[in-house]
Amino acid sequence: MQNKTISEIEQEYDLEIDRIVSEIKKNNAKRVLLQFPDGMKPYSTVIAKEIESKTKATCLIWLSSCFGACDTPNLGASEKDIDLVISFGHSERKQRK
């Protein structure tokens, strides 16, 4: 298990937390599903807690596999309970020279 802070994770990945928070607030989303590629799943709870701390939303984490941006969760009957789906990718932060 990775024990990194949100600041440490943001040094490695461009999470766009402010953009996500803005979308949640704009859509008045109460239940937000977060989807992560397998390599980012160890950080998912830290990211979810950060989003929850800045919004009134409850974040749920999609634990099934994710094979890229076009692989959206198949929610089935639970779809009506989800207000917004946020899919993360391996968008690494570019090193400044």
C-alpha distances in whole Angstrom, upper triangle without the diagonal:
4,6,9,13,15,17,15,14,17,18,17,18,21,19,23,22,26,27,25,26,29,29,28,31,33,33,32,29,28,25,23,21,19,18,15,16,13,12,11,10,6,9,11,11,12,14,16,16,18,20,21,22,24,26,27,25,23,20,19,16,17,15,18,18,19,21,23,25,27,25,25,24,27,27,30,31,28,29,32,29,27,29,27,25,23,21,19,19,18,21,20,22,25,25,28,31
4,6,9,11,13,11,10,14,15,13,14,18,17,20,19,23,24,23,24,27,27,26,29,32,31,31,28,27,25,23,21,18,18,15,15,13,11,10,9,6,7,10,10,10,12,15,15,16,18,20,20,22,24,26,24,22,19,19,16,18,16,19,19,19,21,22,24,27,25,25,24,27,28,31,32,29,30,32,30,27,29,26,24,21,20,17,18,16,18,17,18,21,22,25,28
4,7,10,12,10,10,13,14,14,15,18,17,20,19,22,24,22,23,27,27,26,28,31,31,31,28,27,25,23,22,19,19,17,18,16,14,12,12,8,8,11,10,9,12,14,14,14,17,18,18,21,23,25,23,22,19,19,17,20,18,21,22,22,25,25,26,29,27,27,26,30,29,33,34,31,31,33,30,28,29,27,25,22,22,19,20,18,20,19,19,22,22,25,28
4,7,8,6,6,10,11,11,12,15,14,17,16,19,21,20,21,24,25,24,26,29,29,29,27,26,25,22,21,18,19,16,17,16,14,12,12,9,7,11,11,8,10,13,13,12,16,17,17,19,21,24,23,21,19,20,18,20,19,22,22,22,24,24,25,28,27,27,26,30,29,33,34,31,31,33,30,28,28,26,24,21,20,17,18,16,17,16,16,19,19,22,24
4,5,5,6,9,10,11,12,14,13,15,14,17,19,18,18,21,23,22,24,27,27,27,25,24,23,21,21,18,19,17,19,18,16,13,14,12,9,11,10,7,9,12,11,10,13,15,14,16,19,21,20,20,18,19,18,21,21,24,24,23,26,25,25,29,27,27,27,30,30,33,34,31,31,32,29,27,27,25,23,20,20,17,18,17,18,16,16,19,19,21,24
4,5,5,6,9,10,10,11,10,12,10,13,15,14,15,18,19,19,20,23,24,24,22,22,21,19,19,16,17,15,17,18,16,12,13,12,8,10,10,6,7,10,9,7,10,13,12,13,16,19,18,18,16,17,16,19,20,23,23,22,24,23,23,26,25,25,25,28,28,31,32,29,28,30,27,24,24,22,20,17,17,15,16,16,15,14,14,17,18,20,23
4,5,5,6,9,10,11,10,12,11,13,16,16,16,19,21,21,22,25,26,26,25,25,24,22,22,19,20,18,19,20,18,15,16,15,11,14,14,10,10,14,13,10,13,16,14,15,18,21,21,21,19,21,20,23,23,26,26,24,26,25,24,28,28,27,28,31,31,35,36,32,32,33,31,28,27,24,23,20,20,17,18,16,16,14,12,15,15,17,20
4,5,5,7,9,11,11,14,14,16,19,18,19,22,23,23,25,27,29,29,27,27,26,23,23,19,20,17,18,18,15,13,15,13,10,13,14,11,11,15,15,13,16,18,17,18,21,24,23,23,21,22,20,22,22,25,24,23,25,24,24,28,27,27,28,31,31,35,36,33,33,34,32,29,29,26,24,21,20,17,17,15,15,12,12,14,14,16,19
4,5,5,6,9,8,12,11,15,16,16,17,20,21,21,23,25,26,26,24,25,23,20,19,16,16,14,14,15,12,9,12,10,8,10,12,9,9,12,13,11,14,16,16,17,20,22,21,21,18,19,17,19,19,22,21,20,21,20,20,24,23,23,24,28,28,32,33,30,29,31,29,26,26,23,21,17,16,13,13,12,12,10,10,13,14,17,20
4,5,5,6,6,9,9,12,14,14,15,18,19,19,21,23,24,25,24,24,23,20,20,17,17,15,16,17,14,12,14,14,11,12,14,11,10,13,14,11,13,16,16,16,19,22,21,21,19,20,19,20,21,23,23,21,22,20,20,24,24,24,25,28,29,32,34,31,30,31,29,26,25,22,20,17,16,13,13,12,11,9,8,11,12,14,18
4,6,8,9,12,13,15,17,17,19,21,22,23,25,27,28,29,27,28,27,24,23,20,20,17,18,19,15,13,16,15,13,15,17,14,13,17,17,15,17,20,20,19,22,26,25,25,22,24,22,23,24,26,25,23,24,22,22,26,26,26,27,31,32,35,37,34,33,35,33,30,29,26,24,20,19,16,15,13,11,9,7,9,9,11,15
4,7,9,12,14,16,17,18,20,22,23,23,26,27,28,29,27,28,27,23,22,19,18,15,15,15,12,11,14,13,11,14,16,14,13,17,18,16,18,21,21,21,23,26,25,25,22,23,20,22,22,23,22,20,21,19,19,23,23,24,25,29,30,34,36,33,32,34,32,29,28,25,23,19,17,13,12,10,9,6,6,8,9,12,15
4,6,9,11,14,14,14,17,19,19,20,23,24,25,26,24,25,24,20,19,16,15,12,12,14,11,9,13,13,11,12,15,13,11,15,17,14,15,19,19,19,21,24,22,22,19,20,18,19,20,21,20,17,18,16,16,20,20,21,22,26,27,30,33,30,28,31,29,25,25,22,19,15,14,10,9,7,6,4,5,9,11,13,17
4,6,8,11,11,12,14,16,16,18,20,21,22,24,22,24,23,19,19,15,15,13,14,16,14,12,15,16,13,14,16,14,12,15,17,14,14,18,19,17,19,23,21,22,19,20,19,20,21,22,21,18,19,17,16,19,20,20,22,26,27,30,32,29,28,30,28,24,23,20,18,14,13,10,9,9,6,6,5,9,11,13,17
4,5,9,9,9,11,13,14,15,17,18,19,20,19,20,19,16,15,12,12,11,13,15,14,11,13,14,11,11,13,12,9,11,13,11,11,14,15,14,16,19,17,18,15,17,15,17,18,20,19,17,18,16,15,18,19,18,20,23,24,27,29,26,24,26,24,21,20,17,15,11,11,8,9,9,8,9,9,12,15,17,21
4,6,5,6,9,10,11,13,14,15,17,18,17,19,19,15,16,13,14,14,16,19,17,14,16,18,15,14,16,14,11,13,15,12,11,14,15,13,14,18,17,18,16,18,17,19,21,23,22,19,21,18,16,19,20,19,21,24,24,28,29,26,24,26,24,21,19,16,15,11,11,10,11,12,10,11,11,14,16,18,21
4,5,5,6,9,10,10,12,14,15,16,15,16,16,13,14,12,14,14,17,19,18,15,16,17,14,13,14,12,8,10,11,8,7,11,11,9,11,14,14,15,13,16,16,18,20,22,22,20,22,20,18,21,21,20,21,24,24,27,28,25,23,24,22,19,17,15,14,11,12,11,13,14,13,14,13,17,19,20,24
4,5,5,6,9,10,11,12,14,15,15,17,17,15,17,15,17,17,20,23,22,18,20,21,17,16,17,15,12,13,14,10,9,12,12,9,11,14,14,16,15,18,19,21,23,26,26,23,25,23,20,23,24,22,23,26,26,29,30,27,25,26,24,20,18,16,16,13,15,14,16,17,15,17,15,18,20,21,25
4,5,5,6,9,10,10,12,14,14,16,17,14,15,14,16,17,19,22,22,18,20,22,18,17,18,17,13,14,16,13,11,14,14,12,12,15,15,17,15,18,18,20,23,24,24,22,23,20,18,20,21,20,21,24,24,27,28,25,23,24,22,19,16,13,13,11,13,12,15,17,14,16,16,18,21,22,25
4,5,5,6,9,10,11,12,11,13,13,10,12,11,13,14,17,20,20,17,17,19,16,14,15,15,11,11,13,11,8,11,12,10,10,13,11,13,12,14,15,16,20,21,22,19,21,19,16,19,19,17,18,21,20,24,25,22,20,20,19,15,13,10,10,8,10,10,13,16,15,17,17,20,23,24,28
4,5,5,6,8,10,10,10,12,13,11,13,12,15,17,20,23,23,19,20,21,18,16,16,15,12,11,12,10,7,9,10,7,7,10,9,12,12,15,16,18,21,24,24,22,25,22,20,22,23,20,21,23,22,25,26,23,21,21,19,16,13,11,12,11,14,14,17,19,18,20,19,22,25,26,29
4,5,5,6,9,10,10,13,15,13,15,15,18,19,22,25,25,22,23,24,21,19,20,19,15,15,16,13,10,12,13,10,9,12,12,15,15,18,19,21,24,26,27,24,26,24,21,23,24,21,22,25,24,27,27,24,22,22,20,17,14,12,14,12,15,16,19,21,19,21,20,23,26,26,30
4,5,5,6,8,8,12,13,11,13,13,16,18,21,24,24,21,22,24,21,18,19,19,15,15,16,15,11,13,15,12,10,12,11,14,14,16,17,19,22,24,24,22,24,21,18,20,21,18,19,21,20,23,24,21,18,18,17,14,11,9,10,10,13,14,17,20,19,21,21,24,27,28,31
4,6,5,6,5,8,9,8,11,12,15,17,21,24,24,21,21,23,20,17,17,17,14,13,14,13,9,10,12,10,7,9,8,10,11,13,15,17,21,23,24,22,24,22,19,21,21,18,18,21,19,22,22,19,17,16,15,12,9,7,10,10,13,15,18,21,20,23,23,26,29,30,34
4,5,5,7,9,12,11,15,15,19,21,24,27,28,24,24,26,23,20,20,20,17,15,16,14,11,11,13,10,7,8,9,12,13,16,19,21,24,26,28,26,28,26,23,25,25,22,22,24,22,25,25,22,19,19,17,15,11,11,13,13,17,18,22,24,23,25,25,28,30,31,35
4,6,8,11,13,13,16,17,20,22,25,28,29,26,26,28,25,23,23,23,19,18,19,18,14,15,16,13,11,12,12,15,16,19,21,22,26,28,29,26,28,26,23,24,25,22,22,24,23,25,25,22,20,19,18,15,12,11,14,14,17,19,22,25,24,26,26,28,31,32,35
4,5,9,11,11,14,15,18,21,24,27,28,25,25,27,25,22,22,23,19,17,19,18,14,15,17,14,11,12,11,14,14,17,19,20,24,25,26,25,27,24,21,22,22,19,19,21,19,21,21,19,16,15,14,12,8,8,11,12,16,18,22,25,24,27,27,30,33,34,38
4,6,9,10,14,16,19,22,26,28,29,26,26,27,25,22,22,22,19,17,18,17,14,13,15,13,9,9,8,12,13,16,19,20,24,26,28,26,29,27,24,25,25,21,21,22,20,22,21,19,16,15,14,12,8,9,13,14,18,20,24,27,26,29,29,32,34,35,39
4,6,7,10,13,16,19,22,25,26,23,22,24,22,19,19,19,17,14,15,16,12,11,14,13,9,8,6,9,10,12,15,17,20,22,24,23,25,24,21,22,22,18,18,19,17,19,18,15,13,12,10,8,5,6,10,11,15,18,21,24,24,27,27,31,33,35,38
4,6,10,13,16,19,23,25,27,23,22,24,22,18,17,18,16,13,14,15,12,10,13,12,9,7,4,6,8,11,14,16,20,22,24,23,26,25,23,24,23,20,18,19,17,19,18,14,13,12,9,8,6,8,11,13,17,19,23,26,26,28,29,32,35,36,40
4,7,10,13,16,20,22,24,21,19,21,19,16,15,17,15,11,13,15,11,10,14,14,11,9,6,5,6,7,11,13,16,18,21,20,23,22,21,21,20,17,15,16,13,16,15,11,11,10,7,5,5,7,9,11,14,17,20,23,24,27,28,31,34,36,40
4,6,10,13,17,19,20,17,16,18,17,13,13,15,12,9,12,13,10,10,13,13,11,10,7,6,5,6,9,10,14,16,18,17,20,19,17,18,17,14,12,15,12,15,16,12,11,12,9,6,6,5,6,7,11,13,17,20,20,23,24,28,30,32,36
4,7,10,13,15,18,15,13,16,15,11,12,14,12,9,13,14,11,12,15,16,14,14,10,9,6,5,6,7,10,12,14,13,17,16,15,16,14,11,9,12,10,13,14,11,10,12,10,7,8,6,5,6,8,11,14,18,19,21,23,27,30,32,36
4,7,10,12,14,11,10,13,12,8,10,12,9,8,11,12,10,12,15,15,14,15,12,10,7,6,5,6,9,11,12,11,14,14,13,14,13,11,10,13,12,16,17,14,13,16,14,10,11,9,6,5,6,7,11,14,15,18,20,23,26,29,32
4,7,9,12,9,9,12,12,9,11,13,11,10,14,15,13,15,18,19,18,19,15,14,10,9,6,5,8,9,9,8,11,10,10,12,10,8,8,11,12,16,18,15,14,17,16,13,14,11,7,6,5,6,9,12,14,16,19,22,25,28,31
4,6,8,6,6,9,9,7,11,12,10,11,15,15,14,16,19,20,20,21,18,16,13,11,8,7,8,9,8,7,10,9,10,12,11,10,11,14,15,19,21,19,18,21,19,16,17,14,11,9,6,5,7,9,11,14,16,20,22,25,29
4,6,6,6,10,11,10,14,15,13,14,18,18,18,20,23,23,23,25,22,20,16,15,11,10,9,9,7,5,7,7,9,12,10,11,12,15,17,20,23,21,20,24,22,19,21,18,14,12,8,7,6,7,11,13,16,19,22,25,28
4,5,5,8,10,10,13,15,14,15,18,19,19,21,24,25,25,27,23,21,18,16,12,11,9,9,7,7,9,10,13,15,13,14,14,17,19,22,24,22,22,25,24,21,23,20,17,15,12,10,10,10,13,15,18,21,23,26,29
4,6,7,9,10,13,14,14,16,18,19,19,22,24,24,25,27,24,23,19,18,14,13,12,13,11,10,11,12,14,17,15,17,17,20,22,25,28,25,25,28,27,24,25,22,19,16,13,11,9,8,11,12,15,18,20,23,26
4,6,6,7,10,11,10,12,15,15,16,18,20,21,22,24,21,19,16,15,12,12,11,13,11,11,12,12,14,17,15,16,16,20,21,24,26,24,23,26,24,21,22,19,16,13,11,8,8,7,10,11,14,17,19,22,25
4,5,5,8,10,10,11,13,15,15,17,19,20,21,23,20,18,14,12,9,9,8,10,10,10,13,14,15,18,15,16,15,18,19,22,24,21,21,24,22,20,21,19,16,14,12,10,11,11,14,15,17,21,23,26,29
4,6,8,9,10,11,13,14,16,17,19,21,22,23,21,19,15,14,11,12,11,13,13,14,16,17,19,21,19,19,19,22,22,25,27,24,25,27,25,22,24,22,19,17,15,13,13,13,16,16,18,21,22,26,29
4,6,6,6,9,10,11,13,14,16,17,19,21,18,17,14,13,11,13,12,15,15,15,18,18,18,21,20,19,19,22,22,26,27,24,24,26,24,21,22,20,17,15,14,11,12,12,14,14,15,19,20,23,27
4,6,5,6,9,10,11,12,14,16,16,18,15,13,10,10,7,9,10,13,14,13,16,16,17,19,18,17,16,19,19,22,24,20,20,23,20,18,19,16,14,12,11,10,12,13,15,16,17,21,23,26,29
4,5,5,6,9,10,10,12,14,15,16,14,12,9,9,8,11,11,15,16,17,20,20,20,23,21,19,18,21,20,23,24,21,21,23,20,18,19,17,16,14,14,13,16,16,18,19,20,24,25,28,31
4,5,5,6,9,10,11,13,15,16,15,13,11,12,11,14,15,18,19,19,22,21,21,24,23,22,21,24,23,27,27,24,24,26,23,20,21,19,17,15,15,14,16,16,17,17,18,21,23,25,28
4,5,5,6,9,10,11,13,15,13,12,9,11,10,13,14,17,18,17,20,19,18,21,20,19,19,22,21,25,26,22,22,23,21,18,18,16,14,12,12,11,13,14,15,15,16,20,21,24,27
4,5,5,6,9,10,11,12,10,8,6,8,8,11,13,16,18,17,20,20,19,22,20,18,17,20,19,22,23,19,19,20,17,15,15,13,12,11,12,12,15,16,17,18,19,23,25,27,31
4,5,5,6,9,10,11,10,9,8,10,11,15,16,20,21,21,24,23,23,25,24,22,21,24,22,25,25,22,22,23,19,17,18,16,16,14,16,15,18,19,20,21,21,25,26,28,32
4,5,5,7,9,11,11,11,10,13,13,17,18,22,23,22,25,23,22,25,24,23,22,25,24,27,28,24,23,24,21,19,18,16,16,14,16,14,17,18,18,19,18,22,23,25,29
4,5,5,6,9,8,9,8,11,12,15,18,21,22,21,23,22,20,23,22,20,20,23,21,25,25,21,20,21,18,16,15,13,13,11,14,13,16,18,18,19,19,23,25,26,30
4,5,5,6,6,6,7,10,12,16,18,21,23,22,26,25,23,25,24,22,21,23,21,24,24,20,20,20,17,15,14,13,14,13,16,16,20,21,22,23,23,26,28,30,33
4,6,8,9,10,10,14,16,19,21,25,26,25,29,27,26,28,27,25,24,27,25,28,28,24,24,24,21,19,18,17,18,16,19,18,22,23,23,23,23,26,28,29,33
4,7,9,11,11,15,17,20,23,26,27,26,29,27,25,28,27,25,24,27,25,28,28,25,24,24,21,18,17,16,17,15,18,18,21,23,22,23,22,25,27,28,31
4,5,8,10,14,16,19,22,25,27,25,28,27,24,27,26,23,23,25,23,26,25,22,21,20,17,15,14,13,15,14,18,18,22,24,23,25,24,27,30,31,34
4,7,10,13,16,19,22,25,27,26,29,28,26,28,27,24,23,25,22,25,24,20,19,18,15,14,13,13,15,16,19,20,24,26,26,28,28,31,33,34,38
4,6,10,13,16,19,21,24,23,26,25,23,24,23,20,19,21,18,21,20,17,16,15,12,11,10,10,12,13,16,17,21,24,24,26,26,30,32,34,37
4,7,10,13,16,19,21,21,25,24,23,24,22,19,17,19,17,19,18,15,15,15,11,10,10,11,12,13,16,17,21,23,24,26,27,30,33,34,38
4,7,10,13,16,18,18,21,20,19,21,19,16,15,17,15,18,18,14,14,15,12,10,10,10,10,10,12,14,17,20,21,23,24,27,30,32,36
4,7,9,12,15,15,19,19,18,19,17,14,12,14,12,15,15,12,12,14,11,9,11,10,9,10,12,13,17,19,21,23,25,28,31,33,37
4,6,9,12,12,16,16,16,17,15,13,11,13,12,16,17,13,14,16,14,11,14,12,10,10,10,11,14,16,19,21,23,26,29,31,35
4,6,8,9,13,14,14,15,12,10,7,10,10,13,15,12,12,15,14,12,14,12,10,10,10,11,13,16,18,21,23,27,29,32,36
4,7,9,12,14,15,16,13,12,10,12,12,15,17,15,15,19,17,15,18,16,13,13,12,13,14,16,19,21,24,27,30,33,36
4,7,10,12,14,14,11,10,8,10,11,14,16,15,15,19,18,16,19,17,14,14,13,14,15,17,20,22,25,28,31,34,37
4,7,9,12,12,9,10,9,11,13,16,19,18,18,21,21,19,21,19,15,15,12,13,13,14,18,20,23,26,29,32,35
4,6,8,9,6,8,8,11,14,17,20,18,18,21,21,18,20,17,13,12,9,10,10,12,15,17,21,23,26,29,32
4,7,8,6,9,11,13,16,19,22,21,20,24,24,21,22,20,16,15,11,11,10,11,14,17,21,23,26,29,32
4,6,5,8,11,14,17,20,23,22,20,24,24,21,21,18,14,13,9,9,7,9,12,15,18,20,24,27,29
4,6,7,11,14,16,19,22,21,19,22,22,19,19,15,12,10,7,8,7,10,11,15,18,20,24,26,29
4,6,10,12,15,17,20,20,17,21,22,19,19,16,13,12,10,11,11,14,15,19,22,24,27,30,33
4,7,9,12,15,18,17,16,19,20,17,18,15,12,12,9,11,11,14,16,20,23,25,28,31,34
4,6,9,12,15,14,12,15,16,13,14,12,9,10,8,11,12,15,17,21,24,26,30,32,35
4,6,9,12,11,10,13,14,11,13,12,9,10,9,12,14,17,20,23,25,28,32,34,38
4,6,9,9,8,12,13,12,14,13,11,14,13,16,18,21,23,26,29,32,35,38,41
4,6,6,5,9,9,9,12,12,10,13,14,17,19,23,25,28,30,33,37,39,43
4,6,6,9,10,11,14,14,14,17,17,21,23,26,28,31,34,37,40,43,46
4,5,7,8,10,13,15,15,19,20,23,26,29,31,34,36,39,43,45,49
4,5,6,7,11,12,12,16,17,20,23,27,28,31,34,37,40,42,46
4,5,5,8,10,10,14,15,19,22,25,27,30,32,35,38,41,44
4,6,8,10,12,16,18,21,25,28,29,32,34,37,41,43,46
4,7,9,11,15,17,20,24,27,28,31,33,36,39,41,45
4,6,7,11,13,17,20,24,25,28,29,32,35,38,41
4,7,10,14,17,20,24,24,27,28,31,35,36,40
4,7,10,13,17,20,20,23,25,28,31,33,37
4,6,10,13,17,18,21,22,26,29,31,35
4,6,10,14,14,17,19,22,25,27,31
4,7,10,11,15,17,20,23,26,29
4,7,8,11,13,17,20,22,26
4,5,9,12,14,18,20,24
4,6,9,12,15,18,21
4,7,9,12,15,18
4,6,9,12,15
4,6,9,13
4,6,9
4,6
4
